[in-house]
Amino acid sequence: MINATLKLTRTADDGAEMYRKYFLVADFGSVRGQGNASIIPMSAGAPMPASDQFSVRGGETEAMMAAVSAIKVLPGNEGFTGEIDFEPS
């Protein structure tokens, strides 16, 4: 199982720092060669994909990267840079 946080940040036009934070959990699926990931928003108003769970071919790492990719392309997350913390506190 992989637990991580994804923090997206950017500077607004007025100079204020904006951020969005997500908690991500990935594990091996019940089917061999499959990984599952779940997305939990930690910031109020953070955009979410249509589904908060992903099942992909591969394993935990592939599932985690699919979740990160889905978050980064959401309308409202344009212009944000991301930082993943694999040891969230």
C-alpha positions as protocol buffer text, in pm:
chain_id: "A"
residue {
  index: 1
  type: MET
  ca { x: 0 y: 0 z: 0 }
}
residue {
  index: 2
  type: ILE
  ca { x: 118 y: 350 z: -87 }
}
residue {
  index: 3
  type: ASN
  ca { x: -8 y: 658 z: 98 }
}
residue {
  index: 4
  type: ALA
  ca { x: 83 y: 1001 z: -32 }
}
residue {
  index: 5
  type: THR
  ca { x: -31 y: 1361 z: -45 }
}
residue {
  index: 6
  type: LEU
  ca { x: -39 y: 1568 z: -360 }
}
residue {
  index: 7
  type: LYS
  ca { x: -7 y: 1943 z: -306 }
}
residue {
  index: 8
  type: LEU
  ca { x: -77 y: 2170 z: -601 }
}
residue {
  index: 9
  type: THR
  ca { x: 40 y: 2532 z: -574 }
}
residue {
  index: 10
  type: ARG
  ca { x: 42 y: 2845 z: -787 }
}
residue {
  index: 11
  type: THR
  ca { x: 63 y: 3220 z: -745 }
}
residue {
  index: 12
  type: ALA
  ca { x: -253 y: 3418 z: -820 }
}
residue {
  index: 13
  type: ASP
  ca { x: -250 y: 3740 z: -1021 }
}
residue {
  index: 14
  type: ASP
  ca { x: -257 y: 3944 z: -697 }
}
residue {
  index: 15
  type: GLY
  ca { x: 52 y: 3761 z: -564 }
}
residue {
  index: 16
  type: ALA
  ca { x: -133 y: 3536 z: -318 }
}
residue {
  index: 17
  type: GLU
  ca { x: -30 y: 3171 z: -300 }
}
residue {
  index: 18
  type: MET
  ca { x: -306 y: 2929 z: -389 }
}
residue {
  index: 19
  type: TYR
  ca { x: -295 y: 2560 z: -304 }
}
residue {
  index: 20
  type: ARG
  ca { x: -499 y: 2243 z: -319 }
}
residue {
  index: 21
  type: LYS
  ca { x: -416 y: 1924 z: -135 }
}
residue {
  index: 22
  type: TYR
  ca { x: -526 y: 1565 z: -195 }
}
residue {
  index: 23
  type: PHE
  ca { x: -462 y: 1243 z: -1 }
}
residue {
  index: 24
  type: LEU
  ca { x: -395 y: 942 z: -224 }
}
residue {
  index: 25
  type: VAL
  ca { x: -406 y: 573 z: -134 }
}
residue {
  index: 26
  type: ALA
  ca { x: -299 y: 298 z: -374 }
}
residue {
  index: 27
  type: ASP
  ca { x: -284 y: -78 z: -334 }
}
residue {
  index: 28
  type: PHE
  ca { x: -284 y: -394 z: -538 }
}
residue {
  index: 29
  type: GLY
  ca { x: -622 y: -489 z: -675 }
}
residue {
  index: 30
  type: SER
  ca { x: -801 y: -814 z: -611 }
}
residue {
  index: 31
  type: VAL
  ca { x: -705 y: -921 z: -965 }
}
residue {
  index: 32
  type: ARG
  ca { x: -342 y: -1003 z: -1042 }
}
residue {
  index: 33
  type: GLY
  ca { x: -171 y: -729 z: -1239 }
}
residue {
  index: 34
  type: GLN
  ca { x: -410 y: -460 z: -1125 }
}
residue {
  index: 35
  type: GLY
  ca { x: -366 y: -156 z: -901 }
}
residue {
  index: 36
  type: ASN
  ca { x: -630 y: 52 z: -727 }
}
residue {
  index: 37
  type: ALA
  ca { x: -607 y: 415 z: -616 }
}
residue {
  index: 38
  type: SER
  ca { x: -843 y: 641 z: -421 }
}
residue {
  index: 39
  type: ILE
  ca { x: -844 y: 1021 z: -406 }
}
residue {
  index: 40
  type: ILE
  ca { x: -953 y: 1212 z: -95 }
}
residue {
  index: 41
  type: PRO
  ca { x: -967 y: 1593 z: -121 }
}
residue {
  index: 42
  type: MET
  ca { x: -813 y: 1775 z: 175 }
}
residue {
  index: 43
  type: SER
  ca { x: -887 y: 2132 z: 57 }
}
residue {
  index: 44
  type: ALA
  ca { x: -1233 y: 2285 z: 51 }
}
residue {
  index: 45
  type: GLY
  ca { x: -1350 y: 2335 z: -306 }
}
residue {
  index: 46
  type: ALA
  ca { x: -1073 y: 2124 z: -460 }
}
residue {
  index: 47
  type: PRO
  ca { x: -1196 y: 1992 z: -795 }
}
residue {
  index: 48
  type: MET
  ca { x: -1247 y: 1615 z: -818 }
}
residue {
  index: 49
  type: PRO
  ca { x: -1264 y: 1376 z: -1112 }
}
residue {
  index: 50
  type: ALA
  ca { x: -1597 y: 1206 z: -1188 }
}
residue {
  index: 51
  type: SER
  ca { x: -1476 y: 899 z: -998 }
}
residue {
  index: 52
  type: ASP
  ca { x: -1259 y: 910 z: -686 }
}
residue {
  index: 53
  type: GLN
  ca { x: -1135 y: 554 z: -744 }
}
residue {
  index: 54
  type: PHE
  ca { x: -919 y: 410 z: -1022 }
}
residue {
  index: 55
  type: SER
  ca { x: -835 y: 54 z: -1121 }
}
residue {
  index: 56
  type: VAL
  ca { x: -554 y: 20 z: -1374 }
}
residue {
  index: 57
  type: ARG
  ca { x: -330 y: -248 z: -1518 }
}
residue {
  index: 58
  type: GLY
  ca { x: 3 y: -271 z: -1341 }
}
residue {
  index: 59
  type: GLY
  ca { x: 27 y: -216 z: -970 }
}
residue {
  index: 60
  type: GLU
  ca { x: 26 y: 40 z: -694 }
}
residue {
  index: 61
  type: THR
  ca { x: 264 y: 280 z: -866 }
}
residue {
  index: 62
  type: GLU
  ca { x: 65 y: 283 z: -1190 }
}
residue {
  index: 63
  type: ALA
  ca { x: -259 y: 341 z: -998 }
}
residue {
  index: 64
  type: MET
  ca { x: -102 y: 630 z: -803 }
}
residue {
  index: 65
  type: MET
  ca { x: 25 y: 794 z: -1122 }
}
residue {
  index: 66
  type: ALA
  ca { x: -319 y: 755 z: -1288 }
}
residue {
  index: 67
  type: ALA
  ca { x: -479 y: 935 z: -993 }
}
residue {
  index: 68
  type: VAL
  ca { x: -220 y: 1216 z: -1005 }
}
residue {
  index: 69
  type: SER
  ca { x: -269 y: 1256 z: -1381 }
}
residue {
  index: 70
  type: ALA
  ca { x: -648 y: 1272 z: -1342 }
}
residue {
  index: 71
  type: ILE
  ca { x: -618 y: 1544 z: -1077 }
}
residue {
  index: 72
  type: LYS
  ca { x: -368 y: 1759 z: -1269 }
}
residue {
  index: 73
  type: VAL
  ca { x: -586 y: 1784 z: -1584 }
}
residue {
  index: 74
  type: LEU
  ca { x: -906 y: 1888 z: -1404 }
}
residue {
  index: 75
  type: PRO
  ca { x: -1059 y: 2223 z: -1496 }
}
residue {
  index: 76
  type: GLY
  ca { x: -956 y: 2457 z: -1217 }
}
residue {
  index: 77
  type: ASN
  ca { x: -616 y: 2295 z: -1166 }
}
residue {
  index: 78
  type: GLU
  ca { x: -454 y: 2456 z: -1470 }
}
residue {
  index: 79
  type: GLY
  ca { x: -132 y: 2640 z: -1394 }
}
residue {
  index: 80
  type: PHE
  ca { x: -72 y: 2458 z: -1065 }
}
residue {
  index: 81
  type: THR
  ca { x: 254 y: 2274 z: -1004 }
}
residue {
  index: 82
  type: GLY
  ca { x: 246 y: 1952 z: -808 }
}
residue {
  index: 83
  type: GLU
  ca { x: 453 y: 1802 z: -529 }
}
residue {
  index: 84
  type: ILE
  ca { x: 401 y: 1447 z: -405 }
}
residue {
  index: 85
  type: ASP
  ca { x: 489 y: 1354 z: -47 }
}
residue {
  index: 86
  type: PHE
  ca { x: 522 y: 977 z: -2 }
}
residue {
  index: 87
  type: GLU
  ca { x: 565 y: 1016 z: 375 }
}
residue {
  index: 88
  type: PRO
  ca { x: 261 y: 1222 z: 475 }
}
residue {
  index: 89
  type: SER
  ca { x: 231 y: 1322 z: 836 }
}
